[in-house]
Amino acid sequence: MGDLLKNQFDIVRSRLVSRLAELPEEVTETVPEGFPNNIHWNLGHLLLVTERFIFSGNEQLPAHYSDYFAPGTKPADWKGEAPSVAELLEQAKEQLIRIKAVPNERFQEKLPEPMVGQTTVGQLTSFAIYHESYHFGQIHAMRRVIETSLNNTK
């Protein structure tokens, strides 16, 4: 089970990182009509939530990331400067390396308390893959809306 989860996470995360690395700031920082957040926020949110899901109790991201990327936050409310997309992309790559290094036995471990209805680390990792895929779809939709809007204003 562990190898399958790590492989699936690798597929989604690697594609996410490669797609976002090619986007200009004008696209990543725009909050498109009909969306509460921008692509920048979605990347930070994925990094933060995945860290909490898979590395709970041993998290390696700065605590202030919650101020920017926790559920319910949005760029319009940011105080100060959020970590850059480039910085988040590097951390996303590093996080993937750490995920791939998780011992397979860990995925069988019971959680101290259920999270989002999941009771084991493996189930929560599976949910994290779903969550990453969901936001990747949101990012793709945002990109299309933003690029269409930018092309219509030229």
CNS distance restraints for C-alpha pairs under 8 A (distance, minus, plus):
assign (resid   1 and name CA) (resid   5 and name CA) 6.26 0.50 0.50
assign (resid   1 and name CA) (resid 104 and name CA) 7.40 0.50 0.50
assign (resid   1 and name CA) (resid 107 and name CA) 7.63 0.50 0.50
assign (resid   1 and name CA) (resid 122 and name CA) 7.77 0.50 0.50
assign (resid   2 and name CA) (resid   6 and name CA) 6.13 0.50 0.50
assign (resid   2 and name CA) (resid 103 and name CA) 7.70 0.50 0.50
assign (resid   2 and name CA) (resid 104 and name CA) 4.53 0.50 0.50
assign (resid   2 and name CA) (resid 105 and name CA) 7.35 0.50 0.50
assign (resid   2 and name CA) (resid 107 and name CA) 6.07 0.50 0.50
assign (resid   2 and name CA) (resid 122 and name CA) 7.28 0.50 0.50
assign (resid   3 and name CA) (resid   7 and name CA) 6.02 0.50 0.50
assign (resid   3 and name CA) (resid 104 and name CA) 6.86 0.50 0.50
assign (resid   4 and name CA) (resid   8 and name CA) 6.13 0.50 0.50
assign (resid   5 and name CA) (resid   9 and name CA) 6.09 0.50 0.50
assign (resid   5 and name CA) (resid 122 and name CA) 7.58 0.50 0.50
assign (resid   5 and name CA) (resid 125 and name CA) 7.03 0.50 0.50
assign (resid   5 and name CA) (resid 126 and name CA) 6.64 0.50 0.50
assign (resid   6 and name CA) (resid  10 and name CA) 6.02 0.50 0.50
assign (resid   6 and name CA) (resid  99 and name CA) 6.83 0.50 0.50
assign (resid   6 and name CA) (resid 100 and name CA) 5.59 0.50 0.50
assign (resid   7 and name CA) (resid  11 and name CA) 6.29 0.50 0.50
assign (resid   8 and name CA) (resid  12 and name CA) 6.46 0.50 0.50
assign (resid   8 and name CA) (resid 129 and name CA) 7.22 0.50 0.50
assign (resid   9 and name CA) (resid  13 and name CA) 5.90 0.50 0.50
assign (resid   9 and name CA) (resid  96 and name CA) 7.82 0.50 0.50
assign (resid   9 and name CA) (resid 129 and name CA) 5.79 0.50 0.50
assign (resid  10 and name CA) (resid  14 and name CA) 5.68 0.50 0.50
assign (resid  10 and name CA) (resid  96 and name CA) 6.79 0.50 0.50
assign (resid  10 and name CA) (resid 100 and name CA) 7.85 0.50 0.50
assign (resid  11 and name CA) (resid  15 and name CA) 6.25 0.50 0.50
assign (resid  12 and name CA) (resid  16 and name CA) 6.12 0.50 0.50
assign (resid  12 and name CA) (resid 129 and name CA) 7.38 0.50 0.50
assign (resid  12 and name CA) (resid 132 and name CA) 7.15 0.50 0.50
assign (resid  12 and name CA) (resid 133 and name CA) 6.63 0.50 0.50
assign (resid  13 and name CA) (resid  17 and name CA) 6.11 0.50 0.50
assign (resid  13 and name CA) (resid  92 and name CA) 7.70 0.50 0.50
assign (resid  13 and name CA) (resid  93 and name CA) 7.98 0.50 0.50
assign (resid  13 and name CA) (resid  96 and name CA) 7.20 0.50 0.50
assign (resid  13 and name CA) (resid 132 and name CA) 7.58 0.50 0.50
assign (resid  14 and name CA) (resid  18 and name CA) 6.18 0.50 0.50
assign (resid  14 and name CA) (resid  93 and name CA) 7.79 0.50 0.50
assign (resid  15 and name CA) (resid  19 and name CA) 6.08 0.50 0.50
assign (resid  16 and name CA) (resid  20 and name CA) 6.14 0.50 0.50
assign (resid  16 and name CA) (resid 136 and name CA) 6.57 0.50 0.50
assign (resid  17 and name CA) (resid  21 and name CA) 5.97 0.50 0.50
assign (resid  17 and name CA) (resid  89 and name CA) 6.27 0.50 0.50
assign (resid  17 and name CA) (resid  92 and name CA) 7.40 0.50 0.50
assign (resid  17 and name CA) (resid  93 and name CA) 7.52 0.50 0.50
assign (resid  18 and name CA) (resid  22 and name CA) 6.90 0.50 0.50
assign (resid  19 and name CA) (resid  23 and name CA) 7.17 0.50 0.50
assign (resid  20 and name CA) (resid  89 and name CA) 7.98 0.50 0.50
assign (resid  21 and name CA) (resid  86 and name CA) 7.67 0.50 0.50
assign (resid  21 and name CA) (resid  89 and name CA) 7.40 0.50 0.50
assign (resid  23 and name CA) (resid  27 and name CA) 6.36 0.50 0.50
assign (resid  23 and name CA) (resid  28 and name CA) 6.67 0.50 0.50
assign (resid  24 and name CA) (resid  28 and name CA) 6.53 0.50 0.50
assign (resid  25 and name CA) (resid  29 and name CA) 5.79 0.50 0.50
assign (resid  26 and name CA) (resid  30 and name CA) 6.28 0.50 0.50
assign (resid  27 and name CA) (resid  39 and name CA) 7.60 0.50 0.50
assign (resid  27 and name CA) (resid 143 and name CA) 6.73 0.50 0.50
assign (resid  27 and name CA) (resid 146 and name CA) 6.38 0.50 0.50
assign (resid  27 and name CA) (resid 147 and name CA) 7.24 0.50 0.50
assign (resid  28 and name CA) (resid  38 and name CA) 6.30 0.50 0.50
assign (resid  28 and name CA) (resid  39 and name CA) 4.78 0.50 0.50
assign (resid  28 and name CA) (resid  40 and name CA) 5.25 0.50 0.50
assign (resid  28 and name CA) (resid  85 and name CA) 7.88 0.50 0.50
assign (resid  29 and name CA) (resid  38 and name CA) 5.84 0.50 0.50
assign (resid  29 and name CA) (resid  39 and name CA) 6.59 0.50 0.50
assign (resid  29 and name CA) (resid  40 and name CA) 6.03 0.50 0.50
assign (resid  30 and name CA) (resid  38 and name CA) 5.68 0.50 0.50
assign (resid  30 and name CA) (resid  39 and name CA) 7.58 0.50 0.50
assign (resid  30 and name CA) (resid 146 and name CA) 7.24 0.50 0.50
assign (resid  31 and name CA) (resid  35 and name CA) 6.51 0.50 0.50
assign (resid  31 and name CA) (resid  36 and name CA) 6.89 0.50 0.50
assign (resid  31 and name CA) (resid  37 and name CA) 5.44 0.50 0.50
assign (resid  31 and name CA) (resid  38 and name CA) 4.47 0.50 0.50
assign (resid  31 and name CA) (resid  39 and name CA) 7.73 0.50 0.50
assign (resid  32 and name CA) (resid  36 and name CA) 7.98 0.50 0.50
assign (resid  32 and name CA) (resid  37 and name CA) 7.76 0.50 0.50
assign (resid  32 and name CA) (resid  38 and name CA) 7.03 0.50 0.50
assign (resid  32 and name CA) (resid 142 and name CA) 6.41 0.50 0.50
assign (resid  32 and name CA) (resid 145 and name CA) 6.68 0.50 0.50
assign (resid  32 and name CA) (resid 146 and name CA) 6.01 0.50 0.50
assign (resid  35 and name CA) (resid 142 and name CA) 7.78 0.50 0.50
assign (resid  36 and name CA) (resid  74 and name CA) 6.78 0.50 0.50
assign (resid  37 and name CA) (resid  41 and name CA) 6.12 0.50 0.50
assign (resid  37 and name CA) (resid  42 and name CA) 7.18 0.50 0.50
assign (resid  37 and name CA) (resid  74 and name CA) 5.62 0.50 0.50
assign (resid  37 and name CA) (resid  75 and name CA) 6.41 0.50 0.50
assign (resid  38 and name CA) (resid  42 and name CA) 6.48 0.50 0.50
assign (resid  38 and name CA) (resid  75 and name CA) 7.39 0.50 0.50
assign (resid  38 and name CA) (resid 142 and name CA) 7.56 0.50 0.50
assign (resid  39 and name CA) (resid  43 and name CA) 6.32 0.50 0.50
assign (resid  39 and name CA) (resid 139 and name CA) 5.77 0.50 0.50
assign (resid  39 and name CA) (resid 142 and name CA) 7.20 0.50 0.50
assign (resid  39 and name CA) (resid 143 and name CA) 7.87 0.50 0.50
assign (resid  40 and name CA) (resid  44 and name CA) 6.47 0.50 0.50
assign (resid  40 and name CA) (resid  84 and name CA) 7.87 0.50 0.50
assign (resid  40 and name CA) (resid  85 and name CA) 5.94 0.50 0.50
assign (resid  41 and name CA) (resid  45 and name CA) 5.93 0.50 0.50
assign (resid  41 and name CA) (resid  68 and name CA) 7.50 0.50 0.50
assign (resid  41 and name CA) (resid  69 and name CA) 6.10 0.50 0.50
assign (resid  41 and name CA) (resid  74 and name CA) 7.10 0.50 0.50
assign (resid  41 and name CA) (resid  75 and name CA) 6.81 0.50 0.50
assign (resid  42 and name CA) (resid  46 and name CA) 6.14 0.50 0.50
assign (resid  42 and name CA) (resid  69 and name CA) 7.65 0.50 0.50
assign (resid  42 and name CA) (resid 135 and name CA) 6.65 0.50 0.50
assign (resid  42 and name CA) (resid 139 and name CA) 7.22 0.50 0.50
assign (resid  43 and name CA) (resid  47 and name CA) 6.32 0.50 0.50
assign (resid  43 and name CA) (resid  85 and name CA) 7.61 0.50 0.50
assign (resid  43 and name CA) (resid  88 and name CA) 7.02 0.50 0.50
assign (resid  43 and name CA) (resid  89 and name CA) 7.81 0.50 0.50
assign (resid  44 and name CA) (resid  48 and name CA) 6.14 0.50 0.50
assign (resid  44 and name CA) (resid  65 and name CA) 7.70 0.50 0.50
assign (resid  44 and name CA) (resid  68 and name CA) 7.76 0.50 0.50
assign (resid  44 and name CA) (resid  69 and name CA) 5.54 0.50 0.50
assign (resid  44 and name CA) (resid  88 and name CA) 6.32 0.50 0.50
assign (resid  45 and name CA) (resid  49 and name CA) 6.00 0.50 0.50
assign (resid  45 and name CA) (resid  69 and name CA) 4.52 0.50 0.50
assign (resid  45 and name CA) (resid  70 and name CA) 6.13 0.50 0.50
assign (resid  45 and name CA) (resid  71 and name CA) 7.44 0.50 0.50
assign (resid  46 and name CA) (resid  50 and name CA) 5.86 0.50 0.50
assign (resid  46 and name CA) (resid 131 and name CA) 7.82 0.50 0.50
assign (resid  46 and name CA) (resid 132 and name CA) 6.30 0.50 0.50
assign (resid  46 and name CA) (resid 135 and name CA) 7.63 0.50 0.50
assign (resid  47 and name CA) (resid  51 and name CA) 6.14 0.50 0.50
assign (resid  47 and name CA) (resid  88 and name CA) 7.57 0.50 0.50
assign (resid  47 and name CA) (resid  91 and name CA) 7.68 0.50 0.50
assign (resid  47 and name CA) (resid  92 and name CA) 6.13 0.50 0.50
assign (resid  47 and name CA) (resid  95 and name CA) 7.80 0.50 0.50
assign (resid  48 and name CA) (resid  52 and name CA) 6.37 0.50 0.50
assign (resid  48 and name CA) (resid  61 and name CA) 7.37 0.50 0.50
assign (resid  48 and name CA) (resid  65 and name CA) 6.95 0.50 0.50
assign (resid  48 and name CA) (resid  66 and name CA) 7.23 0.50 0.50
assign (resid  48 and name CA) (resid  69 and name CA) 6.79 0.50 0.50
assign (resid  48 and name CA) (resid  70 and name CA) 7.15 0.50 0.50
assign (resid  49 and name CA) (resid  53 and name CA) 6.10 0.50 0.50
assign (resid  49 and name CA) (resid  70 and name CA) 7.49 0.50 0.50
assign (resid  49 and name CA) (resid 128 and name CA) 7.94 0.50 0.50
assign (resid  50 and name CA) (resid  54 and name CA) 5.96 0.50 0.50
assign (resid  50 and name CA) (resid  55 and name CA) 7.79 0.50 0.50
assign (resid  50 and name CA) (resid 128 and name CA) 6.09 0.50 0.50
assign (resid  51 and name CA) (resid  55 and name CA) 5.26 0.50 0.50
assign (resid  51 and name CA) (resid  56 and name CA) 6.81 0.50 0.50
assign (resid  51 and name CA) (resid  59 and name CA) 6.07 0.50 0.50
assign (resid  51 and name CA) (resid  60 and name CA) 7.64 0.50 0.50
assign (resid  51 and name CA) (resid  61 and name CA) 7.53 0.50 0.50
assign (resid  51 and name CA) (resid  95 and name CA) 7.74 0.50 0.50
assign (resid  52 and name CA) (resid  56 and name CA) 4.74 0.50 0.50
assign (resid  52 and name CA) (resid  57 and name CA) 7.92 0.50 0.50
assign (resid  52 and name CA) (resid  59 and name CA) 6.73 0.50 0.50
assign (resid  53 and name CA) (resid 121 and name CA) 7.86 0.50 0.50
assign (resid  53 and name CA) (resid 124 and name CA) 6.32 0.50 0.50
assign (resid  53 and name CA) (resid 125 and name CA) 6.90 0.50 0.50
assign (resid  53 and name CA) (resid 128 and name CA) 7.00 0.50 0.50
assign (resid  54 and name CA) (resid  99 and name CA) 7.65 0.50 0.50
assign (resid  54 and name CA) (resid 121 and name CA) 6.82 0.50 0.50
assign (resid  54 and name CA) (resid 124 and name CA) 7.29 0.50 0.50
assign (resid  54 and name CA) (resid 125 and name CA) 6.33 0.50 0.50
assign (resid  55 and name CA) (resid  59 and name CA) 5.35 0.50 0.50
assign (resid  61 and name CA) (resid  65 and name CA) 7.17 0.50 0.50
assign (resid  64 and name CA) (resid  68 and name CA) 7.25 0.50 0.50
assign (resid  65 and name CA) (resid  69 and name CA) 5.90 0.50 0.50
assign (resid  65 and name CA) (resid  70 and name CA) 7.47 0.50 0.50
assign (resid  66 and name CA) (resid  70 and name CA) 4.73 0.50 0.50
assign (resid  67 and name CA) (resid  73 and name CA) 7.23 0.50 0.50
assign (resid  67 and name CA) (resid  78 and name CA) 7.51 0.50 0.50
assign (resid  68 and name CA) (resid  73 and name CA) 6.19 0.50 0.50
assign (resid  68 and name CA) (resid  74 and name CA) 6.99 0.50 0.50
assign (resid  68 and name CA) (resid  75 and name CA) 7.20 0.50 0.50
assign (resid  68 and name CA) (resid  78 and name CA) 6.12 0.50 0.50
assign (resid  68 and name CA) (resid  82 and name CA) 6.57 0.50 0.50
assign (resid  69 and name CA) (resid  73 and name CA) 5.97 0.50 0.50
assign (resid  69 and name CA) (resid  74 and name CA) 7.32 0.50 0.50
assign (resid  73 and name CA) (resid  77 and name CA) 7.07 0.50 0.50
assign (resid  74 and name CA) (resid  78 and name CA) 6.86 0.50 0.50
assign (resid  78 and name CA) (resid  82 and name CA) 7.28 0.50 0.50
assign (resid  83 and name CA) (resid  87 and name CA) 6.28 0.50 0.50
assign (resid  83 and name CA) (resid  88 and name CA) 6.67 0.50 0.50
assign (resid  84 and name CA) (resid  88 and name CA) 6.21 0.50 0.50
assign (resid  85 and name CA) (resid  89 and name CA) 6.01 0.50 0.50
assign (resid  86 and name CA) (resid  90 and name CA) 6.39 0.50 0.50
assign (resid  87 and name CA) (resid  91 and name CA) 6.31 0.50 0.50
assign (resid  88 and name CA) (resid  92 and name CA) 5.99 0.50 0.50
assign (resid  89 and name CA) (resid  93 and name CA) 6.33 0.50 0.50
assign (resid  90 and name CA) (resid  94 and name CA) 6.29 0.50 0.50
assign (resid  91 and name CA) (resid  95 and name CA) 5.93 0.50 0.50
assign (resid  92 and name CA) (resid  96 and name CA) 6.24 0.50 0.50
assign (resid  93 and name CA) (resid  97 and name CA) 6.50 0.50 0.50
assign (resid  94 and name CA) (resid  98 and name CA) 6.43 0.50 0.50
assign (resid  95 and name CA) (resid  99 and name CA) 6.15 0.50 0.50
assign (resid  96 and name CA) (resid 100 and name CA) 6.17 0.50 0.50
assign (resid  97 and name CA) (resid 101 and name CA) 6.37 0.50 0.50
assign (resid  98 and name CA) (resid 102 and name CA) 6.56 0.50 0.50
assign (resid 102 and name CA) (resid 106 and name CA) 6.87 0.50 0.50
assign (resid 103 and name CA) (resid 107 and name CA) 7.73 0.50 0.50
assign (resid 104 and name CA) (resid 108 and name CA) 7.76 0.50 0.50
assign (resid 105 and name CA) (resid 109 and name CA) 7.17 0.50 0.50
assign (resid 106 and name CA) (resid 121 and name CA) 6.72 0.50 0.50
assign (resid 106 and name CA) (resid 122 and name CA) 7.62 0.50 0.50
assign (resid 107 and name CA) (resid 120 and name CA) 6.72 0.50 0.50
assign (resid 107 and name CA) (resid 121 and name CA) 4.70 0.50 0.50
assign (resid 107 and name CA) (resid 122 and name CA) 4.02 0.50 0.50
assign (resid 107 and name CA) (resid 123 and name CA) 7.67 0.50 0.50
assign (resid 107 and name CA) (resid 125 and name CA) 7.82 0.50 0.50
assign (resid 108 and name CA) (resid 120 and name CA) 6.11 0.50 0.50
assign (resid 108 and name CA) (resid 121 and name CA) 6.32 0.50 0.50
assign (resid 108 and name CA) (resid 122 and name CA) 5.97 0.50 0.50
assign (resid 109 and name CA) (resid 120 and name CA) 5.46 0.50 0.50
assign (resid 109 and name CA) (resid 121 and name CA) 5.74 0.50 0.50
assign (resid 109 and name CA) (resid 122 and name CA) 7.58 0.50 0.50
assign (resid 110 and name CA) (resid 119 and name CA) 5.80 0.50 0.50
assign (resid 110 and name CA) (resid 120 and name CA) 4.26 0.50 0.50
assign (resid 110 and name CA) (resid 121 and name CA) 6.40 0.50 0.50
assign (resid 111 and name CA) (resid 115 and name CA) 7.88 0.50 0.50
assign (resid 111 and name CA) (resid 119 and name CA) 5.45 0.50 0.50
assign (resid 111 and name CA) (resid 120 and name CA) 5.14 0.50 0.50
assign (resid 111 and name CA) (resid 121 and name CA) 6.29 0.50 0.50
assign (resid 113 and name CA) (resid 119 and name CA) 7.02 0.50 0.50
assign (resid 114 and name CA) (resid 118 and name CA) 5.25 0.50 0.50
assign (resid 114 and name CA) (resid 119 and name CA) 4.72 0.50 0.50
assign (resid 114 and name CA) (resid 120 and name CA) 7.74 0.50 0.50
assign (resid 115 and name CA) (resid 119 and name CA) 6.82 0.50 0.50
assign (resid 115 and name CA) (resid 124 and name CA) 7.28 0.50 0.50
assign (resid 116 and name CA) (resid 124 and name CA) 7.88 0.50 0.50
assign (resid 118 and name CA) (resid 123 and name CA) 5.57 0.50 0.50
assign (resid 118 and name CA) (resid 124 and name CA) 5.54 0.50 0.50
assign (resid 118 and name CA) (resid 127 and name CA) 7.90 0.50 0.50
assign (resid 119 and name CA) (resid 123 and name CA) 6.61 0.50 0.50
assign (resid 119 and name CA) (resid 124 and name CA) 7.26 0.50 0.50
assign (resid 120 and name CA) (resid 124 and name CA) 6.22 0.50 0.50
assign (resid 121 and name CA) (resid 125 and name CA) 6.01 0.50 0.50
assign (resid 122 and name CA) (resid 126 and name CA) 6.17 0.50 0.50
assign (resid 123 and name CA) (resid 127 and name CA) 6.26 0.50 0.50
assign (resid 124 and name CA) (resid 128 and name CA) 6.11 0.50 0.50
assign (resid 125 and name CA) (resid 129 and name CA) 6.31 0.50 0.50
assign (resid 126 and name CA) (resid 130 and name CA) 6.46 0.50 0.50
assign (resid 127 and name CA) (resid 131 and name CA) 6.06 0.50 0.50
assign (resid 128 and name CA) (resid 132 and name CA) 6.01 0.50 0.50
assign (resid 129 and name CA) (resid 133 and name CA) 6.13 0.50 0.50
assign (resid 130 and name CA) (resid 134 and name CA) 6.08 0.50 0.50
assign (resid 131 and name CA) (resid 135 and name CA) 6.31 0.50 0.50
assign (resid 132 and name CA) (resid 136 and name CA) 6.02 0.50 0.50
assign (resid 133 and name CA) (resid 137 and name CA) 6.24 0.50 0.50
assign (resid 134 and name CA) (resid 138 and name CA) 6.43 0.50 0.50
assign (resid 135 and name CA) (resid 139 and name CA) 6.03 0.50 0.50
assign (resid 136 and name CA) (resid 140 and name CA) 6.18 0.50 0.50
assign (resid 137 and name CA) (resid 141 and name CA) 6.24 0.50 0.50
assign (resid 138 and name CA) (resid 142 and name CA) 6.08 0.50 0.50
assign (resid 139 and name CA) (resid 143 and name CA) 6.05 0.50 0.50
assign (resid 140 and name CA) (resid 144 and name CA) 6.36 0.50 0.50
assign (resid 141 and name CA) (resid 145 and name CA) 6.29 0.50 0.50
assign (resid 142 and name CA) (resid 146 and name CA) 6.01 0.50 0.50
assign (resid 143 and name CA) (resid 147 and name CA) 5.93 0.50 0.50
assign (resid 144 and name CA) (resid 148 and name CA) 5.98 0.50 0.50
assign (resid 145 and name CA) (resid 149 and name CA) 6.11 0.50 0.50
assign (resid 146 and name CA) (resid 150 and name CA) 6.08 0.50 0.50
assign (resid 147 and name CA) (resid 151 and name CA) 6.05 0.50 0.50
assign (resid 148 and name CA) (resid 152 and name CA) 6.16 0.50 0.50
assign (resid 149 and name CA) (resid 153 and name CA) 6.44 0.50 0.50
assign (resid 150 and name CA) (resid 154 and name CA) 6.66 0.50 0.50
